[in-house]
Amino acid sequence: MNQIFAIGKEQVEINIPDENVMAVLHANLPDTPLDEQKTIHDSLENPIGSPKLREIVKPGEKIVIVTSDISRPMPSYKVLPAVLEELKKASVKNEDVTIVLALGSHRGHTDEEKKKICGEKVFNEYTILDSNGEMVHLGVTENGTPVDIFKPVADADRVICLGNIEYHYFAGYSGGMKAIMPGVSTREAIQKNHSRMVDPNAATGKIDGNPVRNDIDSVREFVPVDFIVNVVLDEHKQIRHCVSGDVIEAHRTGCRLLDAMYSLKIPERPDIVIVSAGGFPKDMNLYQAQKALDNAGKAVKEGGSIVWIASGIEGLGEKHFEDWMLSHENPLDMIPHIEKEFVLGGHKAAAIAMVMKRADIYLYTDLQQEFVEKLHFRYSGDLQKTVDELLTKYGKKASVLLMPYGGSTLPVPEK
């Protein structure tokens, strides 16, 4: 069979004998017809655990809408107009609304990128800020995480959070309060929160008992979020579900909808996993594309191989991540290192090392071969050749799992 994978804004095709293909992981799409705007409006009209947004806000209040930065696939330009229309129904003026792009530990945006995220009309009519200015200290969580929040968010009368829900390799799921922590928090706060990733309960698709997610959600005691609008996207980044309302109840409903689409059983662990993050923006740097690799690592057989397709056109995407990947002569040393000394950025490198401990990783990328090898990956300059060689290595009965949207799909081996 032929299978197409996205890399950056391009595509690459490979051929694999049908008898070797265990499965191609695709979302279980809902039966309802695709109508993104109807999905958003229906959600706003039927909020979960909350009054309607237009019944919460009042004229004259200072309102902040927090949404995702450009590294996320959240289609803010599709969701923002409906949310802003809700505010207009409550007689809220444009000048009382600020849109904050949650950077977390990521870089800021150009005006063109802000326009792309929010849409040209919204860009021209509203104040749009990156969350990289003055911070306000509001307290400390029970976990010891400092609650240091971007001042416009901390000072707002009302906070509305937008986001997309997908799997997260130690917070369980994205979305909900994650727009605030880590979205508009300081690097120090993010580092303290993420330091719990080494706990076995900090796992993909897990909320109950997850110390990272519990810490994230506890920040609402300091930063009350009045309303969320979270979406679940299909593989083509189209909105299939939208949940609105209470920051916990609506979010958990969204997580269940995500599971129904993307938690996918496989009969056993394959010898080979071929995985792409799904192209731009998820693979603009390896820091983001790592989530797809992590999901592939949950499927592959011990001693197997992963072929990781990721553009990395912006490089690794985070200084500490790059330092860790380059400075450890033996990549497996990063695992005990992160347990002794948690470093934000280093945590992604350690997560990759955990996958390396299980399987060989071949990287097909826009990065140069010499650099890829310094990062301890096996370089693939010809994707088809790499796959053919692995099929030869594992023999005629080699099993191959294909994950063209690895950042979204969570393989669940039945044995």
BAGU-168196 format. One record per residue (C-alpha): residue number from 1; x, y, z. Coordinates in steps of 0.02 Angstrom, whole numbers, padded with zeros to 5 digits. Each point is the difference from the previous one (the first is absolute). Last residue first. Example, Ala and Ser with C-alpha at 12.3 -4.5 7.8 and 13.67 -1.06 7.14 Angstrom:
BEGIN
+-----+--------+--------+--------+
! seq !     c1 !     c2 !     c3 !
+-----+--------+--------+--------+
!   2 !  00684 ! -00053 !  00357 !
!   1 ! -00069 ! -00172 !  00033 !
+-----+--------+--------+--------+
//
This chain:
BEGIN
+-----+--------+--------+--------+
! seq !     c1 !     c2 !     c3 !
+-----+--------+--------+--------+
! 415 ! -00063 ! -00349 !  01228 !
! 414 ! -00148 !  00109 ! -00046 !
! 413 !  00118 !  00139 ! -00052 !
! 412 ! -00078 !  00175 !  00019 !
! 411 !  00059 !  00118 ! -00137 !
! 410 ! -00034 !  00185 !  00036 !
! 409 ! -00032 !  00102 ! -00156 !
! 408 !  00019 !  00189 !  00004 !
! 407 !  00186 !  00038 ! -00014 !
! 406 !  00022 ! -00156 ! -00105 !
! 405 ! -00108 !  00057 ! -00144 !
! 404 !  00071 ! -00110 ! -00139 !
! 403 !  00022 ! -00144 !  00124 !
! 402 !  00038 ! -00160 ! -00096 !
! 401 !  00033 ! -00160 !  00099 !
! 400 !  00113 ! -00128 ! -00084 !
! 399 !  00017 ! -00185 !  00041 !
! 398 !  00148 ! -00098 ! -00066 !
! 397 ! -00053 ! -00173 ! -00057 !
! 396 !  00123 ! -00007 ! -00145 !
! 395 !  00147 !  00052 !  00107 !
! 394 !  00041 !  00132 !  00130 !
! 393 !  00158 !  00063 ! -00085 !
! 392 ! -00070 ! -00013 ! -00177 !
! 391 ! -00152 !  00103 !  00049 !
! 390 !  00119 !  00123 !  00082 !
! 389 !  00102 !  00017 ! -00159 !
! 388 ! -00157 !  00031 ! -00104 !
! 387 ! -00059 !  00134 !  00122 !
! 386 !  00167 !  00091 ! -00006 !
! 385 !  00005 ! -00011 ! -00191 !
! 384 ! -00175 !  00072 ! -00012 !
! 383 !  00046 !  00146 !  00113 !
! 382 !  00160 !  00048 ! -00089 !
! 381 !  00112 !  00114 !  00104 !
! 380 ! -00040 ! -00090 !  00162 !
! 379 !  00118 !  00045 !  00141 !
! 378 !  00013 ! -00109 !  00155 !
! 377 ! -00030 !  00111 !  00151 !
! 376 !  00131 !  00040 !  00133 !
! 375 ! -00022 !  00191 ! -00011 !
! 374 !  00174 !  00010 ! -00074 !
! 373 ! -00066 ! -00117 ! -00136 !
! 372 ! -00136 !  00123 ! -00045 !
! 371 !  00126 !  00142 ! -00009 !
! 370 !  00113 ! -00094 ! -00122 !
! 369 ! -00150 ! -00050 ! -00105 !
! 368 ! -00067 !  00176 ! -00022 !
! 367 ! -00176 !  00041 !  00060 !
! 366 ! -00144 ! -00006 ! -00125 !
! 365 ! -00052 ! -00165 !  00076 !
! 364 ! -00014 ! -00189 ! -00007 !
! 363 !  00058 ! -00058 !  00172 !
! 362 !  00032 ! -00183 !  00038 !
! 361 ! -00027 ! -00045 !  00183 !
! 360 !  00057 ! -00168 !  00069 !
! 359 ! -00115 ! -00068 !  00134 !
! 358 ! -00034 ! -00017 !  00187 !
! 357 !  00140 !  00101 !  00080 !
! 356 ! -00016 !  00124 ! -00144 !
! 355 ! -00181 !  00030 !  00055 !
! 354 !  00057 !  00045 !  00176 !
! 353 !  00138 !  00107 ! -00077 !
! 352 ! -00134 !  00099 ! -00092 !
! 351 ! -00085 !  00037 !  00167 !
! 350 !  00169 !  00052 !  00071 !
! 349 !  00022 !  00124 ! -00144 !
! 348 ! -00173 !  00069 !  00031 !
! 347 !  00038 !  00022 !  00185 !
! 346 !  00162 !  00090 ! -00042 !
! 345 ! -00110 !  00139 ! -00067 !
! 344 ! -00049 !  00047 !  00177 !
! 343 !  00138 ! -00065 !  00112 !
! 342 ! -00034 ! -00126 !  00139 !
! 341 !  00158 ! -00053 !  00090 !
! 340 !  00010 ! -00172 !  00080 !
! 339 ! -00138 ! -00086 ! -00099 !
! 338 !  00048 !  00097 ! -00156 !
! 337 !  00179 ! -00065 !  00012 !
! 336 ! -00055 ! -00180 !  00031 !
! 335 ! -00087 !  00003 ! -00172 !
! 334 !  00126 !  00110 ! -00091 !
! 333 !  00134 ! -00134 !  00021 !
! 332 ! -00094 ! -00099 ! -00133 !
! 331 !  00065 !  00122 ! -00129 !
! 330 !  00180 ! -00058 !  00026 !
! 329 !  00118 !  00142 ! -00043 !
! 328 ! -00123 !  00121 !  00077 !
! 327 !  00034 !  00180 ! -00054 !
! 326 ! -00090 !  00008 ! -00167 !
! 325 ! -00176 ! -00054 !  00049 !
! 324 !  00013 !  00094 !  00164 !
! 323 !  00055 !  00162 ! -00080 !
! 322 ! -00135 ! -00013 ! -00134 !
! 321 ! -00138 ! -00021 !  00128 !
! 320 !  00074 !  00141 !  00102 !
! 319 ! -00004 !  00116 ! -00151 !
! 318 ! -00175 ! -00037 ! -00064 !
! 317 ! -00067 ! -00020 ! -00177 !
! 316 !  00106 ! -00146 ! -00061 !
! 315 !  00027 !  00072 ! -00172 !
! 314 ! -00125 !  00120 ! -00079 !
! 313 ! -00025 ! -00113 ! -00153 !
! 312 ! -00013 ! -00149 !  00118 !
! 311 ! -00086 ! -00097 ! -00140 !
! 310 ! -00054 ! -00155 !  00095 !
! 309 ! -00022 ! -00179 ! -00059 !
! 308 !  00053 ! -00123 !  00137 !
! 307 !  00036 ! -00177 ! -00054 !
! 306 ! -00011 ! -00102 !  00160 !
! 305 !  00089 ! -00165 !  00022 !
! 304 ! -00025 ! -00153 !  00110 !
! 303 !  00104 ! -00067 !  00143 !
! 302 ! -00150 !  00004 !  00118 !
! 301 ! -00152 !  00005 ! -00113 !
! 300 ! -00068 !  00170 ! -00053 !
! 299 ! -00167 !  00067 !  00061 !
! 298 !  00035 !  00122 !  00141 !
! 297 !  00154 !  00062 ! -00092 !
! 296 ! -00108 !  00055 ! -00145 !
! 295 ! -00094 !  00114 !  00120 !
! 294 !  00165 !  00074 !  00060 !
! 293 !  00058 !  00028 ! -00178 !
! 292 ! -00159 !  00095 ! -00038 !
! 291 !  00025 !  00108 !  00154 !
! 290 !  00180 !  00035 ! -00054 !
! 289 ! -00062 !  00101 ! -00149 !
! 288 ! -00017 !  00155 !  00110 !
! 287 !  00180 !  00007 !  00064 !
! 286 !  00056 ! -00070 ! -00168 !
! 285 ! -00045 !  00163 ! -00087 !
! 284 ! -00129 !  00048 ! -00132 !
! 283 ! -00068 ! -00176 !  00022 !
! 282 ! -00171 !  00039 !  00072 !
! 281 ! -00023 !  00156 ! -00105 !
! 280 !  00017 ! -00073 ! -00131 !
! 279 ! -00002 ! -00187 ! -00035 !
! 278 ! -00103 ! -00137 !  00082 !
! 277 !  00121 ! -00047 !  00139 !
! 276 !  00058 ! -00142 ! -00111 !
! 275 !  00026 ! -00180 !  00053 !
! 274 !  00062 ! -00163 ! -00074 !
! 273 ! -00001 ! -00134 !  00134 !
! 272 !  00098 ! -00160 ! -00026 !
! 271 !  00002 ! -00166 !  00094 !
! 270 ! -00182 !  00021 !  00050 !
! 269 ! -00076 ! -00019 !  00175 !
! 268 ! -00161 ! -00100 !  00001 !
! 267 ! -00182 !  00006 ! -00055 !
! 266 ! -00011 !  00190 ! -00015 !
! 265 ! -00132 !  00103 !  00091 !
! 264 ! -00028 !  00183 ! -00043 !
! 263 ! -00028 !  00143 !  00123 !
! 262 ! -00028 !  00136 ! -00132 !
! 261 ! -00183 !  00033 ! -00034 !
! 260 ! -00091 ! -00066 !  00153 !
! 259 !  00146 !  00057 !  00107 !
! 258 ! -00016 !  00178 ! -00067 !
! 257 ! -00186 !  00003 !  00045 !
! 256 !  00044 ! -00057 !  00176 !
! 255 !  00130 !  00139 !  00012 !
! 254 ! -00129 !  00128 ! -00059 !
! 253 ! -00119 ! -00051 !  00138 !
! 252 !  00144 !  00021 !  00123 !
! 251 !  00031 !  00176 ! -00065 !
! 250 ! -00182 !  00050 !  00015 !
! 249 ! -00006 ! -00056 !  00181 !
! 248 !  00167 !  00075 !  00052 !
! 247 !  00006 !  00174 ! -00078 !
! 246 ! -00189 !  00018 !  00005 !
! 245 ! -00080 !  00048 ! -00165 !
! 244 !  00030 ! -00049 ! -00180 !
! 243 !  00038 ! -00161 ! -00092 !
! 242 !  00029 ! -00011 ! -00187 !
! 241 !  00011 ! -00159 ! -00103 !
! 240 !  00050 ! -00039 ! -00178 !
! 239 !  00098 !  00159 ! -00038 !
! 238 !  00112 ! -00023 ! -00152 !
! 237 !  00187 ! -00023 !  00020 !
! 236 !  00010 ! -00127 ! -00142 !
! 235 !  00024 ! -00143 !  00123 !
! 234 ! -00157 !  00049 !  00094 !
! 233 ! -00002 !  00137 !  00130 !
! 232 ! -00073 !  00003 !  00176 !
! 231 ! -00045 !  00175 !  00056 !
! 230 !  00004 !  00094 !  00165 !
! 229 ! -00100 !  00155 !  00046 !
! 228 !  00026 !  00044 !  00182 !
! 227 ! -00091 !  00114 !  00122 !
! 226 !  00028 !  00098 !  00160 !
! 225 !  00178 ! -00054 !  00037 !
! 224 !  00040 !  00046 !  00180 !
! 223 !  00186 !  00035 !  00013 !
! 222 !  00058 ! -00039 !  00177 !
! 221 ! -00114 ! -00147 !  00040 !
! 220 !  00005 ! -00040 ! -00186 !
! 219 !  00184 ! -00045 !  00025 !
! 218 ! -00059 ! -00165 !  00076 !
! 217 ! -00036 ! -00066 ! -00175 !
! 216 !  00184 !  00005 ! -00050 !
! 215 !  00053 ! -00085 !  00162 !
! 214 ! -00127 ! -00139 ! -00025 !
! 213 !  00058 ! -00018 ! -00182 !
! 212 !  00182 ! -00023 !  00054 !
! 211 ! -00042 ! -00115 !  00146 !
! 210 ! -00108 ! -00119 ! -00105 !
! 209 ! -00111 ! -00088 !  00127 !
! 208 ! -00150 !  00002 ! -00116 !
! 207 !  00051 !  00085 ! -00163 !
! 206 !  00083 ! -00132 ! -00109 !
! 205 !  00003 !  00003 ! -00191 !
! 204 !  00190 !  00006 ! -00010 !
! 203 !  00083 ! -00022 !  00168 !
! 202 !  00050 !  00090 !  00159 !
! 201 ! -00050 ! -00144 !  00113 !
! 200 !  00174 ! -00076 ! -00016 !
! 199 !  00073 !  00159 !  00080 !
! 198 !  00147 !  00064 ! -00105 !
! 197 ! -00115 !  00135 ! -00071 !
! 196 ! -00007 !  00080 !  00172 !
! 195 !  00135 !  00125 ! -00050 !
! 194 ! -00124 !  00073 ! -00125 !
! 193 ! -00083 !  00109 !  00131 !
! 192 !  00165 !  00065 !  00069 !
! 191 !  00068 !  00035 ! -00174 !
! 190 ! -00160 !  00088 ! -00053 !
! 189 !  00009 !  00114 !  00151 !
! 188 !  00182 !  00042 ! -00034 !
! 187 ! -00037 !  00033 ! -00184 !
! 186 ! -00135 !  00122 !  00049 !
! 185 ! -00185 ! -00030 ! -00030 !
! 184 ! -00120 !  00049 ! -00141 !
! 183 ! -00020 ! -00170 ! -00083 !
! 182 !  00077 ! -00115 !  00132 !
! 181 ! -00115 !  00010 !  00094 !
! 180 ! -00130 !  00123 ! -00065 !
! 179 ! -00048 ! -00080 ! -00166 !
! 178 !  00032 ! -00167 !  00086 !
! 177 ! -00155 !  00036 !  00103 !
! 176 ! -00109 ! -00085 ! -00130 !
! 175 !  00094 ! -00069 ! -00149 !
! 174 !  00139 ! -00129 ! -00018 !
! 173 ! -00022 ! -00177 !  00063 !
! 172 !  00089 ! -00119 !  00118 !
! 171 !  00121 !  00129 !  00070 !
! 170 !  00144 ! -00121 ! -00034 !
! 169 ! -00003 ! -00044 ! -00185 !
! 168 ! -00139 !  00117 ! -00048 !
! 167 ! -00145 ! -00065 ! -00103 !
! 166 ! -00107 !  00125 ! -00094 !
! 165 ! -00125 !  00133 !  00050 !
! 164 !  00003 !  00163 ! -00094 !
! 163 ! -00001 !  00168 !  00086 !
! 162 ! -00096 !  00154 !  00051 !
! 161 ! -00002 !  00077 !  00174 !
! 160 ! -00114 !  00141 !  00060 !
! 159 !  00055 !  00106 !  00147 !
! 158 ! -00112 !  00135 !  00074 !
! 157 !  00042 !  00150 !  00108 !
! 156 !  00177 !  00000 ! -00066 !
! 155 !  00151 !  00048 !  00106 !
! 154 !  00080 ! -00173 !  00006 !
! 153 ! -00022 ! -00021 ! -00187 !
! 152 !  00072 !  00171 ! -00042 !
! 151 !  00142 ! -00036 !  00123 !
! 150 !  00064 ! -00164 ! -00073 !
! 149 ! -00008 ! -00123 !  00145 !
! 148 !  00122 ! -00058 !  00133 !
! 147 ! -00084 ! -00137 !  00102 !
! 146 !  00152 ! -00079 !  00080 !
! 145 ! -00010 ! -00190 !  00002 !
! 144 !  00024 ! -00072 !  00174 !
! 143 ! -00114 ! -00150 ! -00030 !
! 142 ! -00130 !  00079 !  00113 !
! 141 !  00000 !  00147 ! -00121 !
! 140 !  00095 !  00162 !  00035 !
! 139 ! -00061 !  00179 ! -00003 !
! 138 ! -00056 !  00138 ! -00118 !
! 137 !  00166 !  00063 ! -00069 !
! 136 ! -00030 !  00119 ! -00146 !
! 135 !  00096 ! -00007 ! -00164 !
! 134 !  00050 !  00142 ! -00116 !
! 133 !  00020 ! -00044 ! -00184 !
! 132 !  00014 ! -00162 ! -00099 !
! 131 ! -00183 ! -00051 ! -00019 !
! 130 ! -00012 !  00061 ! -00179 !
! 129 ! -00132 !  00134 ! -00021 !
! 128 ! -00146 !  00032 ! -00118 !
! 127 ! -00105 !  00158 !  00018 !
! 126 ! -00156 ! -00012 ! -00108 !
! 125 ! -00071 !  00068 ! -00164 !
! 124 !  00137 ! -00026 ! -00129 !
! 123 !  00058 ! -00170 !  00063 !
! 122 ! -00181 ! -00057 !  00017 !
! 121 ! -00033 !  00044 ! -00183 !
! 120 !  00164 ! -00078 ! -00059 !
! 119 ! -00024 ! -00168 !  00084 !
! 118 !  00058 ! -00047 !  00173 !
! 117 !  00146 ! -00118 ! -00032 !
! 116 !  00048 !  00064 ! -00172 !
! 115 ! -00010 !  00181 !  00055 !
! 114 !  00108 ! -00038 !  00151 !
! 113 !  00124 ! -00086 ! -00117 !
! 112 !  00005 !  00153 ! -00112 !
! 111 !  00027 !  00110 !  00151 !
! 110 !  00151 ! -00105 !  00047 !
! 109 ! -00018 ! -00119 !  00145 !
! 108 !  00092 ! -00039 !  00163 !
! 107 !  00106 ! -00153 !  00036 !
! 106 ! -00056 ! -00149 !  00105 !
! 105 !  00013 ! -00031 !  00188 !
! 104 ! -00187 !  00018 !  00029 !
! 103 ! -00047 !  00111 ! -00146 !
! 102 ! -00184 !  00026 !  00033 !
! 101 ! -00063 !  00128 ! -00127 !
! 100 ! -00102 !  00128 !  00096 !
!  99 ! -00154 !  00082 ! -00078 !
!  98 ! -00053 !  00159 !  00089 !
!  97 ! -00182 !  00056 !  00009 !
!  96 ! -00060 !  00164 !  00078 !
!  95 !  00041 !  00098 ! -00159 !
!  94 ! -00117 ! -00110 ! -00100 !
!  93 ! -00149 !  00049 !  00107 !
!  92 ! -00103 ! -00126 !  00098 !
!  91 ! -00186 !  00022 ! -00030 !
!  90 ! -00041 ! -00178 !  00059 !
!  89 ! -00045 ! -00050 ! -00178 !
!  88 !  00168 !  00075 ! -00049 !
!  87 !  00085 ! -00124 !  00116 !
!  86 ! -00086 ! -00146 ! -00086 !
!  85 !  00056 !  00071 ! -00168 !
!  84 !  00179 ! -00001 !  00066 !
!  83 ! -00017 ! -00185 !  00038 !
!  82 ! -00068 ! -00038 ! -00174 !
!  81 !  00137 !  00103 ! -00083 !
!  80 !  00136 ! -00082 !  00107 !
!  79 ! -00038 ! -00180 ! -00048 !
!  78 !  00051 ! -00007 ! -00184 !
!  77 !  00152 !  00115 !  00013 !
!  76 !  00050 ! -00095 !  00157 !
!  75 !  00026 ! -00159 ! -00100 !
!  74 !  00102 ! -00092 !  00136 !
!  73 !  00140 ! -00092 ! -00093 !
!  72 !  00130 !  00055 !  00128 !
!  71 !  00171 !  00073 ! -00039 !
!  70 ! -00081 !  00166 ! -00047 !
!  69 ! -00050 !  00042 !  00178 !
!  68 ! -00161 ! -00055 !  00084 !
!  67 ! -00141 !  00106 !  00071 !
!  66 ! -00034 !  00108 !  00152 !
!  65 ! -00149 !  00118 ! -00012 !
!  64 !  00012 !  00142 !  00124 !
!  63 ! -00148 !  00106 !  00053 !
!  62 !  00002 !  00166 !  00092 !
!  61 ! -00178 !  00027 !  00059 !
!  60 ! -00093 !  00154 ! -00064 !
!  59 ! -00152 ! -00096 ! -00061 !
!  58 ! -00025 ! -00163 !  00097 !
!  57 !  00057 ! -00178 ! -00036 !
!  56 ! -00087 ! -00155 !  00067 !
!  55 ! -00165 ! -00003 ! -00094 !
!  54 !  00085 !  00026 ! -00169 !
!  53 !  00110 ! -00149 !  00039 !
!  52 ! -00149 ! -00115 !  00025 !
!  51 ! -00022 ! -00064 !  00177 !
!  50 !  00119 ! -00138 !  00055 !
!  49 !  00017 ! -00187 !  00033 !
!  48 !  00010 ! -00039 ! -00186 !
!  47 ! -00049 !  00138 ! -00121 !
!  46 ! -00144 ! -00028 ! -00122 !
!  45 ! -00013 !  00157 ! -00108 !
!  44 !  00188 !  00018 ! -00009 !
!  43 !  00014 ! -00184 ! -00050 !
!  42 ! -00132 !  00017 ! -00135 !
!  41 !  00092 !  00152 ! -00068 !
!  40 !  00167 ! -00092 ! -00011 !
!  39 ! -00073 ! -00156 ! -00082 !
!  38 ! -00105 !  00106 ! -00119 !
!  37 !  00159 !  00093 ! -00051 !
!  36 !  00094 ! -00161 ! -00032 !
!  35 ! -00130 ! -00091 ! -00101 !
!  34 !  00064 ! -00177 ! -00038 !
!  33 ! -00147 ! -00119 ! -00009 !
!  32 ! -00038 ! -00104 !  00156 !
!  31 !  00061 ! -00179 !  00003 !
!  30 !  00151 !  00039 !  00109 !
!  29 !  00173 ! -00044 ! -00069 !
!  28 !  00100 ! -00143 !  00073 !
!  27 !  00172 !  00074 ! -00030 !
!  26 !  00128 ! -00088 ! -00107 !
!  25 !  00135 ! -00124 !  00047 !
!  24 !  00059 ! -00105 ! -00147 !
!  23 !  00009 ! -00180 !  00058 !
!  22 !  00107 ! -00157 !  00008 !
!  21 !  00078 !  00029 ! -00171 !
!  20 !  00121 ! -00140 ! -00045 !
!  19 ! -00120 ! -00097 ! -00112 !
!  18 ! -00041 !  00156 ! -00099 !
!  17 !  00181 !  00022 ! -00057 !
!  16 !  00057 !  00177 !  00040 !
!  15 !  00017 !  00146 ! -00120 !
!  14 !  00047 !  00175 !  00056 !
!  13 ! -00063 !  00173 ! -00043 !
!  12 !  00063 !  00170 !  00060 !
!  11 ! -00100 !  00158 !  00020 !
!  10 !  00042 !  00184 !  00016 !
!   9 ! -00047 !  00142 !  00119 !
!   8 !  00112 ! -00068 !  00138 !
!   7 !  00004 ! -00187 ! -00025 !
!   6 ! -00167 ! -00084 ! -00033 !
!   5 ! -00008 ! -00188 ! -00029 !
!   4 ! -00078 ! -00090 ! -00148 !
!   3 ! -00022 ! -00189 !  00001 !
!   2 !  00012 ! -00119 ! -00147 !
!   1 ! -00050 ! -00181 !  00023 !
+-----+--------+--------+--------+
//
